[in-house]
Amino acid sequence: MPLERWSAERTAARLRAPGPADDKYRRGVLGVRTGSADYPGAAVLGVTAAWRAGIGMLRYVPPTEGSGGAPSASDAPPRGAGLPDPAAAVLAVRPETVFGEPAGRPCDAWLIGSGTDPASRSAAETAALRELLRGDAPVVVDAGALGLATEAAGARGGEGSLPPGPAAPMILTPHRGEFERLWEACGLGGLPVGWPRREDPAAADAEVLAEGASRLAARLGATVLLKGSTTIAAAPTGDAAAVGPATPWLATAGTGDVLAGALGALVACDAEAVRRDPSLLRDLGAAAAQLHDAAARIASGDCGSSDYGADACGAGCGDSAGGGAGFGGAAEAANRGRPITALDVAEALPLAFARLSASGARTG
């Protein structure tokens, strides 16, 4: 199938603004099981991004950790010594968050895995994640939970090794290294011809990346969002879309956690439609990637190097939530932006949401 070049108009169609009849539940409830003793910040970034991408309610369930991966020396400090636990970190930054397992009303979608290490995950936590992957609510699978996707492949009656059974609609969010490990775990053999070498990532060809992402998606029976300068959203059917290239200022720690949170919000807002048609996860993945890039462009002031940059950034490029006055000087035009952090990107999501939505309205 031909590779679709994703557009701002396509993103606008997937950004859901509330209507007069909406309440916090109708806007979507996202459950989040992310973060760990070593990486509490991942939970903060994902939760912040989800709130800022239009979710109505968010439930945070802190993962339980086992003894795996703990230091062997008896006098060694425990994992995450001196750091706040993820729930405390989330509460300090996002007091709107509801904590604990949902009682009575299930979550519309789940985000799992960001900032977690399978080696330190408890048996109870692993069982809880597997239960989510066997449910009917869509699941965004990131980072430390990606390995569970190979188990879930057989539950879809596809090419996996487990007996068929119920399984949740899934979208996986691997970066290139995680993707290659999943590829190997699925026994897919050699990577597609022309696959970029790790020492030369700039040589990546979107068509080659799309071929690989589509093959992995078909094997897993799940949507794959292959992250990179050009991000590929691929459905198990072979439909794929390319988003980008993104601003290079996104190449900083924690931005993947922000993308996962934004994607979780979009999926929860559209969860009923996704349950009816899981192929919509491809569109939601592409939309989240473009929203993420637009927020980074607003935060960094890099609004000139994409085909939608001017619309996404608007006249006040650089006026992000934490960012002060706009730029626009000759020096910045030459340098195309300024350094940003992952939290800067998360804080710019509402403005990116508004500007991409407005762009779609102008062309619709």
N, C-alpha and C positions, 0 to 999 in steps of 0.2 A: 504494500500500500504506500502511496506517496506520503512523504513527511510533511506535516502541516507546520507552517511558520505561524506561531501564535501571535495574536494581535491584542491591542488594548481593548478593542471592541468586544472581543471574545471574553476577556477578563471581566469587563463591565457587566456582561450578561450573567456572571456567576457571583457577583457581589450583591448580597441581599440586604437592602435597607428595611428597617421595621415599618409596619403600617399601623393604622389606628387600632386595629384589632389585636395587635401583638402584645404579649407580656413576656417576661423573662424566660418562661418555659417555651413559648412558641418560637422565640428567637433562636433556640437551640441550647442544649445542655451538654457540655463537654466534660467527660471524665478524664483525669490526667494521672498517670502513674509514672513519674519521671524523677530524676535526681537521685542522689546517693550521699553517703557520708563524705566521699571524696569530691563529689561534684554537686553540691547543693545549688550552685549558681545556674546549672542547666535547668533546674525546675523553675527558678525565678524567671529566666529568660523565656522559656516556653509558655508559662502561665501569663506573663506580661503580654507577650505577643498575641495570645489567644484573646485576652480581654480587649486588646486594641484592634483586633481584626473583626469585631462585630458580634461576639458571642453574647448570649443572654445570661448564661449562668455557667459557672465552672466549679466542678468538684475536684479537689486535689486529694489523692490517696497516696501517702508516702510509701514507697516500696520498703518491704522488710528485707534485711540483709542477713546472710549466714556468715559462717566463719571462713568460707573459702577465700583465699587470697590474703588472709591476715598475716602480719609479720610473724616469723617463727620465734624470734627471740622473746624470752619471757618478759624482759623489761622494755620492749619496744612499745611506743605509743599506739593506741588503737587507731583504726582507720578513721580519717577525718578528724583527728584530735585537734581541738581548738576551733573547729568550724561549727557553725550552727547546723542543726539538723535541717533537712530540706523543708519540712513543714514550717518550722520557725522562720526560715529565710523567706519563704513565700508569704507568710502572714505579715512579716515586717514591710514588705514591698507592696503587696496586693491584698489589703484587708477585705476586699469584696469577696474573696474566695471562700467557698464553703469546703469544709474538711470532712473527710471520712467517706466510707462506703455509702452509696445512695440507698435510702430506705424508702420503699414504696414506689418511687418514681425512678425508672432506670434512666441512665444517661443516653443521649441520642447518638453519641460517638465517643471514641476513646483515643487518647494519645498515650503511647507507651514507649519506654526504652531510652529516651534521651538522658545522657549523663549517668548511665548505669553500666555495670560490669557483670557479665554473666557469672564470672568466677566468684563474686561475692554475693550473688543473689540467693536468697533462702529457698528451700524446697517449697515453702508455702507461697512465696511470691511467684515462683515459676508456675505453680499450679494455678494461681489466680490469673496469670497472663494467658496460660493455655485455655482457661475457661472463657476469657474474653474472645480469644481467637476462634472459639467454637460457638460463639453467640450469634446474634443477628444484627447487633449494632456495628456500623463501620468502624474500622480501627486503622489509625495512622501508626505505622511500625517504624521506629527510629533506632539507630545506634545499637545499644546493648540488647535489644529485643529482636534484632533482625534474624538471628540464628533460629528463632522459633518459627520463622516463616517457612523454612524448609520442612519442618514437621507438619505444618498446616497444609503444605502442598498436596499431600496424599488425601487429606480430609476433603479436598475439592474433587476427588475422583479424576484428577488429571494424571500427570506423569510422575507423581511422587510415589513413595514406597509404602505409605500407610493406608489402611483400609478406608474406603470412602465414608464420609459422615458429614454432619452439618459444619459449616464454617462461615465466619464473618466476612463481609466484603473488606478487603485489605488494600492499603496503599503503602508501599515500602519506600523509604527515603535514604538510600545508600549514597555515600560519596564513592569515588572511583575505587578506592582500596576495598571498601566494604562490598561493593558490587562484585569485584573480582573474587573475593572470598565466597560470596554466595554462589557465583557461577561455578566455582570448583566444587562446592558442597553439593550442588545439584547435578554434578557429573555431566556437564554440558560440553566437555572437551576443550579444544582450543578456542580462544577468543576470536571474534570475527577478523577477517583479513583487514589490515589497516588500523587495528586497534592501537591507540596511542601508547607509547612507552611511558613508564612512570617518570623517567628522566626528561621527557619532552612532552609535557601535558598540553602545551600550546598547539601541538600538531593534531589535536582531536578534530575529527571530521564528524559533523552532525549526523550524516547519513549512517556512518559506521556505528556511532554511539546508539542511534535509534535501532539499528539491527540487533545490537547486543541487548539493549533494554527490552525490546519486543520479545526476543527469544527467552530471556529470563522470566518475563511476565507470563508468557505462555506456559513455561515449565511450572511456575508456582501457582498459576491460576489467580494471580493478583496483579494489580497495577504497580508499576515501578516508576518512581521519580528519581532518575539518575542525576545527582547534583553535580554541577560544575559551572565553568564560565558560560557554556551553553548547557542548559538543563533540558533533559529529555523526559517527557511524560509518556509512558507506553502502557497500553491496555493489553490484556491477554489475547484480544482479538487481532492484534497486530497494528491497530491504529496508534500512531505516535505523533507527538507535537514537540517542536523545538522552541525553547524560550531563551532569548538572549542574543548576543552575549551580554552578560551582566556587567555592571560596573566593577572594576578590579578592587575597589575599596571594600567590597564584601569579603575579601580574602582575609578574614580576621576571626579569632576564636569566638565561638558562641553563636555565630550567625546561623549555623545549621539548626540550633535549638530554637531560634526565632522563627525560621521557616517552618519547622515542625509545628510550633504553636499556632502560627497563622493558618497553616493547612488544617489543623485540627478544628479551628473555629469555622472555616468554610465548610468542612465536611459535616460538622454538627448542625450548622444552619440549613443544610440541604440533605439531612440524613434520610428523611422519608423518601425522597426521590432516588437517593443512592441505593436504598434497600430494594426499590423496584427495578432499578437499572444500575448495577455496579459499574458499568462502563463510564458513568459520569465521573468516577474518581479520576480518570485521565484529565478531564477538563478542569476539575477542581485542583488537581496537582499543578497543572500548567498555570492556572489563574493565581494560585498561591505563590508560585515562583516569580511571576511577573509583579505581583503586589509587593513581594519581598524586595525585588530589585528596585522598583519605583521608590520604596521607602528609603533604601540605601542611597539612591540618587538624590532624594530630597535632603537627607541628613548630610551627605558629603558635598553637595553642590555640583555633582557630576551629572549634568542634565543634557549633555550634547552628544553622547556617543551611542545612542540607540534610536531606533525609528519611532519610538513613542516617548522619548525622554522629555521633550518640550511640553507635551500634554500632561505627562505625569507630574512634572515638577512645577509647572506654571510659572507665573511671573516672579514669584518670591522664592526662587530656588535657593535652598539653604535655610529657609525659615522653618526648620523642624521644631518639634515640641521643646527640645532642649537647646535650640540652636541660635538664638539671636538674630541679627540682621541678615538680609540676603547678601550675596556676593556680587558676581557679575563683573569684577574688575578684570583688566587685561591679564594680570599675573595668574588669576585663577582660571581664566579661560584657557591659558596655555597649559596649566597643570591639571585641568579637569578635576577639580575637587580638593578635598581635605580629608585627613584621617578620621575615621569613625570607629565606634565600638558597637558590639552587638546590641547593647541596650539603646544606643542612638537609633539603630534601625527599628527596633520594636516601638520606640516612642514616636517615630515618624509614620507608622502604619496608618493611623486615622487620616492623616493628610493625604497619603498615597491612595487610600481607599476612596476618599472624596474626589480626588482629581481624576483617577481612573474611571470612576462612575460618571463623572461629568463628561469625560472624553467620549464614553459610550453613548451618553444622551445626545451629544452634539452630532454624532455620526449615525445614530439609530433612526 
